[in-house]
Amino acid sequence: MAKFRAMKTPALILAAAILLVACDRTSIVGPKNVAQPEDPAAAAAPPSILSPQGWGPVRIGMRAQAALEATGGVLPVVKQEGSDCYYLRPTSSDSVLVMIQADRVTRIEAIAGTAPVVTDTGLTVGATERQIRERYSAELEAEPQKYLPAPAGYLTWWNQRTQQGVRYVLGADGKTERIIVGGPAIRLVEGCS
């Protein structure tokens, strides 16, 4: 009997350690059931997946020329005279806009188009506030929309460690009109202007 207890004790300690580690993972701020890579730039998402780190081969922080090469070519959308901020639209998707500031990708936006873009949490343009809240932890920041009354608004998840996040722009019907990922530029309400 003593031998059985001696063998049981290490197994219990191991089980308790595993449970403690598992519980600690739930305290990490961020999307539920989505692993956060140590180096966001190192983990490229599949081509149609939108995450705080980028969209497929287009990564937040990469140079505009590298983004151009990664997408196989893009068309300029808007470039104001004398501004270092403009948008590119990949020829491979009419549902994506890439913001460039000072020759770097600072944010990527998913919009309504013929080829819907899916986030790393499985959401697309058209998602409801409830669906978004089901995918994210309580640290989701809610703000009123600048131009429309509720239920329009912004739901933002921000990773303090990487300084990257995702913002869901909800329209007057309470559904997502736009999903914006990237660095601090995701908080710019009017994009480049």
FIDO-639764 format. One line per field, with one value per residue: residue in three letters; x, y, z of N, C-alpha, C, O, CB in turn. Coordinates in steps of 0.001 Angstrom, whole numbers, plus 500000, padded with zeros to 6 digits. Glycine has a CB too. Layout:
! residues N
residu: (Ala; ...)
n_east: (X; ...)
n_north: (Y; ...)
n_up: (Z; ...)
ca_east: (X; ...)
ca_north: (Y; ...)
ca_up: (Z; ...)
c_east: (X; ...)
c_north: (Y; ...)
c_up: (Z; ...)
o_east: (X; ...)
o_north: (Y; ...)
o_up: (Z; ...)
cb_east: (X; ...)
cb_north: (Y; ...)
cb_up: (Z; ...)
//
This chain:
! residues 193
residu: (Met; Ala; Lys; Phe; Arg; Ala; Met; Lys; Thr; Pro; Ala; Leu; Ile; Leu; Ala; Ala; Ala; Ile; Leu; Leu; Val; Ala; Cys; Asp; Arg; Thr; Ser; Ile; Val; Gly; Pro; Lys; Asn; Val; Ala; Gln; Pro; Glu; Asp; Pro; Ala; Ala; Ala; Ala; Ala; Pro; Pro; Ser; Ile; Leu; Ser; Pro; Gln; Gly; Trp; Gly; Pro; Val; Arg; Ile; Gly; Met; Arg; Ala; Gln; Ala; Ala; Leu; Glu; Ala; Thr; Gly; Gly; Val; Leu; Pro; Val; Val; Lys; Gln; Glu; Gly; Ser; Asp; Cys; Tyr; Tyr; Leu; Arg; Pro; Thr; Ser; Ser; Asp; Ser; Val; Leu; Val; Met; Ile; Gln; Ala; Asp; Arg; Val; Thr; Arg; Ile; Glu; Ala; Ile; Ala; Gly; Thr; Ala; Pro; Val; Val; Thr; Asp; Thr; Gly; Leu; Thr; Val; Gly; Ala; Thr; Glu; Arg; Gln; Ile; Arg; Glu; Arg; Tyr; Ser; Ala; Glu; Leu; Glu; Ala; Glu; Pro; Gln; Lys; Tyr; Leu; Pro; Ala; Pro; Ala; Gly; Tyr; Leu; Thr; Trp; Trp; Asn; Gln; Arg; Thr; Gln; Gln; Gly; Val; Arg; Tyr; Val; Leu; Gly; Ala; Asp; Gly; Lys; Thr; Glu; Arg; Ile; Ile; Val; Gly; Gly; Pro; Ala; Ile; Arg; Leu; Val; Glu; Gly; Cys; Ser)
n_east: (500814; 501972; 503858; 502180; 501020; 503317; 503934; 501691; 501773; 503840; 502522; 500195; 501309; 502433; 500069; 498797; 500615; 500372; 497696; 497870; 499514; 497842; 495671; 496913; 497318; 494811; 494648; 495888; 495605; 493476; 492291; 490078; 491029; 493043; 496331; 499016; 501751; 505249; 507013; 505518; 506031; 507250; 505445; 503701; 500468; 497999; 497171; 494518; 493869; 493338; 495082; 496266; 498944; 499088; 498158; 498096; 501010; 501592; 502851; 502501; 504408; 506219; 508062; 506682; 507300; 508019; 505541; 504132; 505461; 504906; 502179; 501904; 501441; 499866; 497282; 497415; 495248; 494428; 496274; 497396; 498611; 501796; 501600; 502670; 501150; 499078; 496791; 496883; 495460; 495306; 495669; 494847; 492646; 489533; 488614; 490336; 492305; 495389; 497143; 499674; 502215; 504756; 506322; 505879; 503883; 501142; 498586; 495906; 492929; 489870; 487195; 483821; 483469; 484012; 485529; 485477; 487294; 488758; 489188; 491783; 490322; 488105; 486130; 484242; 483603; 480468; 479973; 478353; 478063; 477718; 478798; 481468; 482185; 481933; 484203; 486355; 488212; 487258; 488598; 488061; 487725; 485197; 483806; 481925; 480684; 482091; 480527; 477958; 474939; 474451; 473450; 475955; 479537; 482853; 484792; 487562; 490465; 493509; 496970; 499205; 501867; 502880; 502071; 500041; 496859; 493306; 490497; 487043; 484679; 481545; 478464; 475398; 473486; 474497; 476240; 479448; 481230; 483741; 486978; 489840; 493295; 496528; 499074; 499234; 497870; 495393; 493519; 492970; 490389; 489578; 491326; 493922; 493320)
n_north: (498815; 501253; 501547; 501921; 504434; 506014; 505886; 507099; 509755; 511299; 511280; 512706; 515175; 515871; 516015; 518153; 520204; 520366; 521153; 523647; 525076; 525030; 526517; 528964; 529778; 530633; 533119; 534823; 537711; 538077; 536738; 533980; 530577; 530919; 530704; 532757; 533847; 533873; 535537; 537688; 538352; 536129; 534082; 533406; 533860; 531786; 532541; 533829; 534535; 536893; 538612; 540179; 540457; 540603; 539911; 537008; 536776; 539448; 541509; 543379; 546271; 545692; 546822; 548901; 548104; 545429; 544430; 544824; 543013; 540644; 540267; 539909; 542053; 545235; 547743; 551249; 552992; 555392; 558300; 561088; 564244; 565135; 563606; 560975; 558821; 556295; 554085; 550696; 548378; 545008; 543106; 540555; 540383; 541886; 542565; 543611; 546209; 547883; 549825; 552205; 553901; 556223; 554538; 551995; 549119; 549698; 549132; 546850; 546369; 544651; 544535; 544610; 542440; 540413; 538235; 537115; 537837; 536063; 536245; 535343; 534355; 533334; 535086; 537267; 540109; 541407; 540038; 539858; 541875; 540198; 537748; 538509; 539129; 536596; 535351; 536641; 537629; 539183; 541571; 543087; 546146; 548556; 551159; 554122; 554720; 557173; 558638; 557523; 556557; 554246; 550924; 551089; 551105; 550623; 547779; 546719; 544759; 544594; 543903; 544411; 543643; 543131; 545388; 545423; 544878; 544244; 545715; 545947; 547407; 548432; 548822; 550797; 548810; 547125; 545206; 543992; 546174; 546607; 545270; 545894; 545515; 545618; 547956; 550865; 552447; 551334; 552658; 555031; 556897; 557959; 556888; 557716; 560417)
n_up: (500000; 500795; 498786; 496579; 497224; 497134; 494426; 493404; 494336; 492825; 490353; 490935; 491590; 489099; 487553; 488861; 488283; 485493; 485298; 486576; 484788; 482545; 483521; 483885; 481239; 480484; 481554; 479877; 477932; 475206; 472016; 472360; 472321; 470410; 469585; 470618; 468882; 469791; 468351; 466385; 463676; 462700; 462294; 459645; 458362; 456675; 453181; 452987; 455563; 458107; 460555; 463647; 462982; 460239; 456791; 455240; 453303; 453639; 455971; 458985; 459311; 457294; 454389; 451778; 449129; 449499; 450304; 447967; 446260; 447669; 447309; 444638; 443080; 443169; 443130; 443306; 445507; 446881; 447022; 448480; 447473; 448590; 450895; 453083; 453434; 452188; 450423; 449304; 447037; 446878; 443897; 444009; 445703; 446181; 448588; 450410; 451813; 452021; 454227; 453870; 455521; 455649; 454004; 455076; 455921; 457859; 458628; 457858; 456106; 456067; 453895; 452536; 449804; 446829; 447536; 450499; 453481; 456149; 459653; 462035; 464099; 462974; 462051; 459847; 457645; 458406; 460703; 463890; 466918; 469103; 468137; 467868; 470530; 471645; 470691; 471802; 474784; 477937; 477794; 475571; 474039; 473949; 472021; 471167; 467836; 465653; 463819; 463675; 465455; 468251; 467421; 466241; 466364; 467784; 468312; 469920; 470139; 471788; 471862; 474250; 474491; 471872; 470604; 468692; 467125; 466652; 465129; 465075; 463082; 463618; 461958; 461449; 461621; 463480; 462624; 461491; 459463; 458613; 459133; 460884; 461099; 462731; 463799; 465976; 464105; 463638; 465097; 463857; 462727; 460251; 458404; 456240; 456096)
ca_east: (500000; 502871; 504461; 501147; 500928; 504543; 503819; 500560; 502139; 504422; 501501; 499336; 502080; 502497; 498730; 498571; 501459; 499752; 496493; 498299; 499959; 496657; 494908; 497659; 497122; 493537; 494771; 496491; 494621; 493426; 491236; 489962; 491402; 493983; 497675; 499743; 503145; 506254; 507457; 504421; 506505; 507762; 504366; 502876; 499155; 497636; 496895; 493273; 493647; 493678; 495416; 496941; 500277; 499024; 497244; 498929; 502413; 501732; 503039; 502542; 505785; 507073; 508152; 505648; 507770; 507922; 504116; 503800; 505994; 504254; 500817; 501917; 501074; 498746; 496906; 497228; 493858; 494387; 497536; 497265; 499825; 502578; 501357; 503400; 500154; 498196; 496287; 497064; 494472; 495900; 494920; 494360; 491437; 488824; 488119; 491449; 493029; 496629; 497574; 501121; 502631; 506225; 506843; 505682; 502512; 500774; 497312; 495256; 491495; 488975; 485946; 482925; 483941; 483623; 486329; 485522; 488501; 488441; 490202; 492337; 489308; 487006; 485108; 484305; 482749; 479099; 479857; 477624; 478780; 477666; 479775; 482803; 482399; 482095; 485539; 487394; 488097; 486593; 489406; 487646; 487396; 484050; 483713; 480867; 481141; 482244; 479521; 476650; 474489; 474435; 474464; 477247; 480615; 484143; 485228; 489001; 491317; 494870; 498017; 500184; 503231; 503307; 501555; 499219; 495512; 492257; 489338; 485836; 483867; 480149; 477609; 474120; 472721; 475189; 477097; 480776; 481384; 485166; 487861; 491135; 494364; 497829; 499607; 498422; 497076; 494031; 492642; 492700; 489004; 489421; 492449; 495007; 492934)
ca_north: (500000; 502404; 501665; 502470; 505863; 506658; 506019; 507969; 511128; 512007; 511436; 513801; 516424; 516154; 516430; 519490; 521137; 520536; 521942; 525005; 525682; 525224; 527623; 530186; 530181; 531321; 534496; 535622; 538552; 537901; 535894; 532648; 529442; 531302; 530801; 533983; 533507; 534675; 536551; 537785; 538409; 534820; 533157; 533905; 533231; 531378; 533703; 534554; 534779; 538225; 538577; 541418; 540509; 540855; 539165; 536127; 537178; 540887; 541634; 544732; 546737; 545458; 547937; 548903; 547312; 544020; 544104; 544750; 541743; 539532; 540073; 539702; 543306; 545958; 548984; 552335; 553397; 556822; 558890; 562533; 564999; 565537; 562745; 559712; 557805; 555932; 552718; 549805; 547304; 543857; 542618; 539215; 540437; 543166; 542675; 544016; 547459; 547909; 551199; 552455; 555175; 556333; 553381; 550766; 548657; 549991; 548483; 546144; 546405; 543756; 545213; 543749; 542191; 539110; 537184; 537462; 537553; 535497; 536532; 534170; 533875; 532797; 536092; 537971; 541284; 540950; 539440; 540670; 542156; 538977; 536792; 539017; 538963; 535163; 534916; 537369; 537698; 540369; 542769; 543729; 547542; 549035; 552610; 554522; 555102; 558622; 559288; 556870; 556187; 552815; 549958; 551290; 551312; 549979; 546777; 546605; 543919; 545128; 543143; 545376; 543146; 543288; 546667; 545129; 544496; 544134; 546576; 545651; 548606; 548032; 549801; 551133; 547579; 546342; 544197; 544466; 546725; 546651; 544710; 546556; 544928; 546271; 548673; 551984; 553022; 550795; 553586; 556189; 556752; 558326; 556399; 558667; 561843)
ca_up: (500000; 500842; 497458; 495709; 497535; 496658; 492971; 493138; 494662; 491684; 489311; 491363; 491457; 487661; 487126; 489413; 487523; 484168; 485514; 486892; 483529; 481711; 484090; 483648; 479843; 480333; 482009; 478815; 477278; 473759; 471481; 472927; 471471; 469367; 470145; 470305; 468637; 470490; 467404; 465437; 462301; 462298; 461965; 458547; 458283; 455318; 452337; 453182; 456987; 458596; 461975; 464034; 462388; 458814; 455930; 454427; 453278; 453921; 457416; 459533; 459483; 456113; 453435; 450741; 447983; 449880; 450268; 446544; 445754; 448362; 446805; 443196; 442417; 443763; 442471; 444264; 445644; 447183; 447479; 448462; 447176; 449746; 452055; 453079; 453741; 451079; 450438; 448161; 446969; 446186; 442735; 444336; 446528; 446242; 449962; 451274; 451605; 452801; 454490; 453910; 456109; 455660; 453283; 455848; 456125; 459247; 458919; 456755; 456329; 455334; 453551; 451762; 448445; 446287; 448179; 451922; 454243; 457454; 460670; 462713; 465039; 462190; 461788; 458569; 457556; 458607; 462041; 464867; 468167; 469920; 467602; 468180; 471965; 471912; 470276; 472524; 476236; 478480; 477583; 474337; 474315; 473171; 471905; 470239; 466503; 465577; 462980; 463719; 466803; 468585; 467830; 465571; 467317; 467543; 469276; 469678; 470977; 471678; 472533; 474762; 474287; 470474; 470108; 467519; 467509; 465638; 465411; 464315; 462916; 463509; 461309; 462067; 461843; 464503; 461994; 461116; 458113; 458303; 460156; 460712; 461914; 462632; 464947; 466455; 463012; 463604; 465816; 463025; 462277; 458842; 457604; 455993; 456171)
c_east: (500867; 503517; 503470; 501000; 502150; 504490; 502728; 500935; 502809; 503404; 500561; 500037; 502166; 501147; 498423; 499379; 500859; 498509; 496840; 498741; 498771; 495825; 495597; 497466; 495812; 493613; 495430; 495391; 494643; 492321; 491248; 490356; 492317; 495352; 498330; 501213; 504083; 506733; 506401; 504885; 506948; 506666; 503464; 501567; 498915; 497148; 495618; 492993; 494174; 493922; 496077; 498338; 500251; 497977; 498092; 500379; 502649; 501730; 503063; 504007; 506663; 507041; 507090; 506053; 507686; 506464; 503649; 504239; 505272; 502861; 500773; 501482; 499857; 498471; 496786; 495758; 493779; 495775; 497399; 498621; 500515; 502378; 502186; 502472; 499270; 497767; 496648; 495950; 495120; 495037; 494321; 493080; 490823; 488259; 489184; 492012; 494239; 497050; 499098; 501338; 504146; 506859; 506730; 504195; 502175; 499415; 496761; 493775; 490785; 487665; 485062; 483468; 483527; 484385; 486460; 486806; 488075; 489567; 490715; 491397; 488063; 485892; 485327; 483512; 481311; 478888; 479129; 478487; 478822; 478704; 481201; 483119; 482567; 483509; 486665; 487126; 487442; 487357; 489121; 487151; 486257; 484022; 482553; 481473; 481155; 481085; 478115; 476259; 474552; 473270; 475792; 478314; 481882; 484395; 486685; 489646; 492754; 495845; 499106; 501622; 503723; 502926; 500829; 497840; 494591; 491084; 488202; 485000; 482434; 479333; 476306; 473267; 473377; 476072; 478416; 480812; 482831; 485921; 489248; 492149; 495646; 498253; 498692; 497539; 495664; 493042; 492345; 491321; 488861; 490600; 493530; 494613; 492630)
c_north: (501261; 502638; 502290; 503979; 506611; 506858; 507016; 509444; 511853; 512231; 512582; 515144; 516829; 516651; 517847; 520534; 521404; 521403; 523400; 525732; 525976; 526391; 528947; 530684; 530938; 532769; 535397; 536407; 538249; 536981; 534514; 531618; 529809; 531485; 532103; 533638; 534410; 535819; 536656; 537789; 537044; 533879; 533749; 533124; 532747; 532583; 534471; 534906; 536155; 538128; 539900; 541571; 540775; 540028; 538316; 536572; 538657; 541069; 543103; 545091; 546519; 546681; 547783; 548039; 545817; 543562; 543947; 543407; 540550; 539245; 539829; 540930; 543930; 547209; 550081; 552737; 554900; 557256; 560394; 563172; 565425; 564678; 561474; 558556; 557560; 554483; 551989; 548770; 546147; 543423; 541247; 539224; 541834; 543418; 543169; 545364; 547452; 549367; 551249; 553826; 555165; 555052; 552061; 550414; 548886; 549412; 547843; 546082; 545378; 544510; 544228; 543636; 540813; 537951; 537506; 536997; 537084; 535846; 535236; 533628; 533379; 533782; 536751; 539266; 540760; 540314; 540402; 540915; 540906; 537951; 537216; 538789; 537500; 534688; 535538; 537384; 539014; 541661; 543464; 545136; 547995; 550562; 552950; 554894; 556616; 559291; 558708; 556546; 554668; 552151; 550064; 551527; 550617; 548974; 546488; 545662; 544369; 544277; 544130; 544948; 543406; 544637; 546485; 544701; 544373; 544990; 546198; 546922; 548149; 549159; 550024; 549907; 546674; 545250; 544827; 544921; 546629; 546022; 545263; 545901; 545726; 546905; 549812; 552623; 552445; 551736; 554849; 556019; 557004; 557893; 557456; 560119; 562290)
c_up: (500000; 499483; 496477; 495933; 497020; 495149; 492602; 493353; 493494; 490564; 489656; 491229; 489989; 487153; 487620; 488651; 486148; 484288; 485795; 485634; 482639; 482219; 483827; 482217; 479663; 480800; 480975; 478120; 475790; 473319; 472112; 471878; 470308; 470001; 469704; 470087; 469425; 469608; 466314; 463977; 461795; 461832; 460895; 458508; 456855; 454514; 452634; 454635; 457390; 460096; 462348; 463425; 460886; 458098; 454995; 454477; 453575; 455432; 457827; 459770; 458257; 455199; 452347; 449550; 448289; 449872; 448833; 445964; 446378; 447821; 445308; 442424; 443060; 442961; 443518; 444316; 445850; 447634; 447338; 448218; 448471; 450990; 451940; 453416; 452521; 451235; 449157; 448210; 446211; 445007; 443013; 445178; 446493; 447638; 450934; 450833; 452532; 452963; 454598; 454523; 456175; 455119; 454044; 455911; 457598; 459632; 457655; 457099; 455465; 455136; 452781; 450342; 447995; 446918; 449669; 452605; 455632; 458426; 461276; 463789; 464310; 461864; 460428; 458682; 457605; 459970; 462972; 466110; 469043; 469446; 467947; 469664; 472355; 471605; 471092; 474023; 476658; 478216; 476253; 474669; 473392; 473200; 470978; 468883; 466401; 464842; 463087; 465158; 467005; 467847; 467080; 466633; 466888; 468661; 468959; 470676; 470716; 472477; 472951; 474449; 472860; 469886; 468771; 467989; 466325; 466081; 464472; 464279; 462653; 462907; 462055; 462351; 462887; 463947; 461554; 459668; 457645; 459452; 459882; 461644; 461741; 463932; 465357; 465370; 462945; 464270; 465015; 462394; 460787; 457976; 457468; 456196; 457575)
o_east: (500557; 503706; 503862; 500869; 502025; 504948; 502838; 500454; 502380; 503431; 500168; 499434; 501992; 501096; 497853; 498885; 500842; 498293; 496164; 498378; 498691; 495322; 494932; 497451; 495709; 492733; 495521; 494359; 495711; 491521; 492311; 490054; 492365; 495516; 498210; 501870; 503762; 506847; 506367; 504176; 507014; 506931; 502555; 501554; 499551; 496739; 495634; 491967; 495299; 493075; 496421; 498863; 501277; 497038; 498726; 500936; 503794; 500724; 503582; 504756; 507746; 506100; 506658; 505218; 507319; 506175; 502867; 503474; 505044; 502405; 499702; 501187; 498923; 499322; 496119; 495098; 493131; 496371; 497297; 499646; 499882; 502935; 502385; 502930; 498777; 498303; 496711; 495542; 495449; 493812; 493390; 492473; 491500; 487512; 488971; 492175; 494132; 497285; 499720; 500722; 504751; 507816; 507414; 503345; 502836; 499124; 497098; 493404; 491066; 487097; 485509; 483880; 482783; 483939; 487453; 487322; 487147; 490746; 490149; 491646; 487069; 484813; 486447; 482833; 480977; 477747; 479273; 479502; 479847; 479406; 482039; 484200; 483280; 483971; 487791; 486000; 487115; 486805; 489877; 486251; 486350; 484189; 482222; 482623; 480312; 480694; 477162; 477125; 474688; 472217; 476667; 478024; 481980; 484226; 487007; 489415; 493168; 495586; 499848; 502483; 504854; 503390; 500984; 497673; 495012; 490717; 488368; 484647; 482138; 479486; 476119; 472409; 472879; 476606; 478492; 480472; 483112; 485561; 489774; 491892; 495832; 497862; 497487; 496551; 494811; 491839; 491537; 491110; 488085; 490841; 493993; 495472; 492294)
o_north: (502228; 503782; 503098; 504735; 507729; 507882; 507705; 510303; 512963; 513268; 513349; 516130; 518003; 517619; 518650; 521634; 522546; 522293; 524299; 526891; 527049; 527180; 529952; 531894; 531793; 533567; 536608; 535843; 538174; 536503; 533949; 531773; 529083; 532339; 532502; 533175; 535568; 536954; 535822; 537265; 536825; 532966; 534517; 531897; 533237; 533576; 535698; 535522; 536529; 537623; 540677; 542683; 541136; 539514; 538832; 536734; 539074; 540813; 543956; 544311; 547097; 547473; 546672; 547310; 545028; 542432; 543050; 542748; 539548; 538103; 539565; 540844; 543230; 547679; 549877; 552813; 555602; 556646; 560918; 562692; 566013; 564991; 560953; 557439; 558502; 553747; 552578; 548336; 546286; 543379; 540824; 538168; 542832; 544374; 543152; 545625; 547061; 550066; 550459; 554804; 554224; 554537; 551098; 551304; 548341; 549224; 548235; 545783; 545254; 545054; 543140; 544634; 540119; 536806; 538112; 535913; 537637; 535758; 534166; 532554; 533037; 533367; 536792; 539501; 539788; 540071; 541619; 540251; 540601; 537356; 536378; 538309; 537200; 533716; 535041; 537186; 539851; 542746; 544349; 545296; 547829; 551181; 552161; 555324; 557281; 560402; 559341; 556290; 553909; 552765; 549219; 552091; 550092; 549300; 546057; 545746; 544510; 543959; 544631; 545785; 543851; 545002; 547285; 544222; 544394; 544997; 546135; 547461; 547561; 550317; 549511; 549949; 545581; 544442; 546025; 544165; 546577; 546209; 545120; 545748; 546420; 546473; 549744; 553279; 553009; 551626; 555668; 555094; 556316; 558481; 558020; 560966; 563454)
o_up: (499303; 499068; 495634; 494970; 496521; 494643; 491588; 492614; 493179; 489902; 488776; 490806; 489663; 486393; 486882; 488399; 485690; 483466; 485295; 485433; 482041; 481418; 483571; 481993; 478783; 480477; 481177; 477757; 475182; 474123; 472367; 470695; 469315; 470872; 468545; 471019; 469696; 470073; 465410; 463118; 460585; 461049; 461210; 458606; 455922; 455117; 452540; 454921; 457060; 460832; 461458; 463355; 460308; 458706; 454074; 455562; 453745; 456094; 457106; 460358; 458173; 455240; 452039; 449014; 447418; 449478; 448518; 445260; 445701; 447866; 444761; 441232; 443450; 442206; 444532; 443279; 445074; 448522; 446229; 448701; 449348; 452042; 450843; 453659; 451901; 452063; 448077; 449287; 445032; 445113; 442327; 445358; 446742; 447846; 452146; 449641; 453695; 451977; 455307; 454100; 456690; 455698; 453699; 455950; 458482; 460813; 456537; 458234; 454273; 456083; 452419; 449751; 448689; 446845; 450074; 452335; 456223; 458082; 461055; 464337; 464951; 461443; 459919; 459681; 456928; 460365; 462854; 466320; 469652; 470263; 468280; 470004; 473313; 472203; 471087; 474480; 475817; 478402; 475853; 475495; 472176; 474251; 470093; 468800; 467004; 465201; 462632; 465994; 466046; 467673; 467263; 467688; 465779; 469836; 467852; 471882; 469565; 473638; 472106; 474176; 472665; 468805; 467848; 469110; 465169; 467255; 463254; 465329; 461613; 463294; 463158; 463232; 463157; 464707; 461282; 458757; 456448; 460614; 458778; 462838; 460741; 465017; 465115; 465701; 462261; 464034; 465454; 461609; 460123; 456922; 458459; 456440; 457793)
cb_east: (499069; 503950; 504923; 499802; 500779; 505779; 503527; 499377; 503057; 505617; 500701; 498889; 503509; 502930; 497663; 498935; 502893; 499390; 495676; 499433; 500953; 495808; 494710; 499138; 497147; 492458; 495553; 497266; 494896; 494725; 491371; 488528; 490169; 493524; 498534; 499580; 503457; 507444; 508866; 503626; 507647; 508509; 503551; 503627; 498039; 496549; 496848; 492142; 494320; 492547; 496351; 497042; 501001; 500345; 496286; 498432; 502992; 500575; 504340; 501702; 506403; 506609; 509570; 505366; 509221; 508546; 503289; 504462; 507501; 504169; 499970; 501034; 500813; 499030; 495580; 498109; 493183; 493315; 498775; 496656; 499499; 502259; 499855; 504569; 499300; 498897; 494779; 498483; 493132; 496089; 495826; 495435; 491755; 487695; 487595; 492559; 492111; 497766; 496916; 501767; 501996; 506742; 508269; 506261; 502338; 500767; 496300; 495868; 490949; 488748; 486217; 481460; 485459; 483834; 487745; 484330; 489439; 488238; 489631; 493681; 488930; 486431; 485106; 483760; 483035; 478723; 481259; 476296; 478112; 476249; 479619; 482910; 481245; 481091; 485745; 487500; 489483; 486393; 490862; 486542; 488650; 482712; 485048; 480055; 480240; 483549; 479952; 476658; 473050; 474311; 473925; 477186; 480208; 485300; 484341; 489668; 491117; 494922; 498595; 500012; 503295; 502711; 502704; 499871; 494953; 491817; 489703; 485032; 484408; 479585; 477317; 473358; 472565; 474200; 476380; 481812; 480915; 485651; 487852; 491029; 494597; 497807; 500994; 499324; 497779; 493982; 493267; 493800; 488102; 489236; 491973; 495516; 491732)
cb_north: (499991; 502203; 500284; 501757; 506077; 505823; 504654; 507583; 511139; 511232; 510129; 513589; 516261; 514895; 515438; 519525; 520582; 519161; 521361; 524988; 524763; 523949; 527424; 529963; 528955; 530589; 534543; 534725; 540055; 537379; 535776; 532388; 528798; 532600; 529592; 535042; 533599; 533800; 536206; 539028; 539395; 534189; 532812; 533792; 534217; 530278; 533271; 533754; 533684; 539261; 537368; 541486; 539218; 540601; 540124; 536098; 536852; 541728; 540935; 544844; 546048; 544187; 548006; 550332; 547698; 543790; 545186; 545911; 541646; 539825; 541269; 538549; 543073; 546310; 548821; 553550; 552653; 557143; 558346; 563042; 566234; 566931; 562399; 559762; 558226; 556153; 552708; 549121; 547781; 542681; 542554; 538455; 540032; 543200; 541339; 542947; 548709; 547061; 551746; 552368; 555401; 556622; 553621; 550920; 547134; 551487; 549492; 544694; 547796; 542384; 546515; 544307; 542343; 539095; 537057; 536864; 538810; 533952; 537450; 534515; 534985; 531659; 537150; 537085; 542137; 539972; 539084; 539979; 543327; 538359; 536662; 540525; 539568; 534357; 535240; 538794; 537553; 540204; 542412; 542896; 548451; 548450; 553222; 555712; 554485; 558968; 559220; 555586; 556696; 552595; 548594; 552491; 550832; 551032; 545467; 547977; 542367; 546588; 542007; 545548; 541646; 542191; 547683; 544025; 545482; 542645; 548092; 544451; 549520; 547633; 549373; 552083; 546819; 545736; 543548; 543376; 548186; 548107; 543125; 548092; 543447; 547309; 549204; 553033; 552792; 549433; 553964; 556369; 557699; 559815; 555965; 558494; 562109)
cb_up: (501197; 501914; 496946; 495955; 499048; 497041; 492326; 494033; 495861; 491145; 489129; 492799; 492055; 486878; 487647; 490905; 487378; 483542; 486667; 487920; 482800; 481674; 485589; 483933; 478927; 481100; 483290; 477798; 477547; 473262; 469982; 473440; 470933; 468638; 469720; 471442; 467153; 470919; 466803; 465717; 462184; 463439; 463213; 457189; 458727; 455353; 450957; 452645; 457831; 458271; 462310; 465531; 462656; 458207; 455127; 452979; 451948; 453248; 457855; 460862; 460657; 455332; 452798; 450276; 447615; 451271; 450982; 445771; 446034; 449842; 447139; 442838; 440939; 445235; 441684; 443892; 446808; 448277; 446662; 449774; 446308; 450074; 452180; 454069; 454956; 449710; 450637; 448173; 446269; 447160; 441496; 445069; 447981; 445205; 450427; 451263; 451871; 452108; 455790; 452476; 457534; 457096; 452938; 457277; 455718; 459471; 459501; 456528; 456050; 456101; 452705; 451759; 448354; 444797; 447509; 452632; 454325; 457363; 461771; 463333; 466022; 462900; 462895; 457407; 456234; 457533; 462617; 465263; 468931; 469872; 466077; 467826; 472735; 471094; 468828; 472001; 476895; 479959; 477655; 473611; 474130; 473726; 471379; 470814; 465402; 464893; 461573; 462869; 467048; 470138; 467657; 464563; 468681; 467461; 469219; 469748; 470666; 472161; 471604; 476274; 474593; 469626; 469954; 466629; 468475; 465421; 465253; 464942; 461746; 464878; 459906; 461184; 460530; 465423; 460783; 461344; 458074; 458047; 460147; 460996; 461534; 461552; 464641; 467039; 461687; 464283; 467143; 461936; 463043; 458721; 456225; 454607; 455304)
//
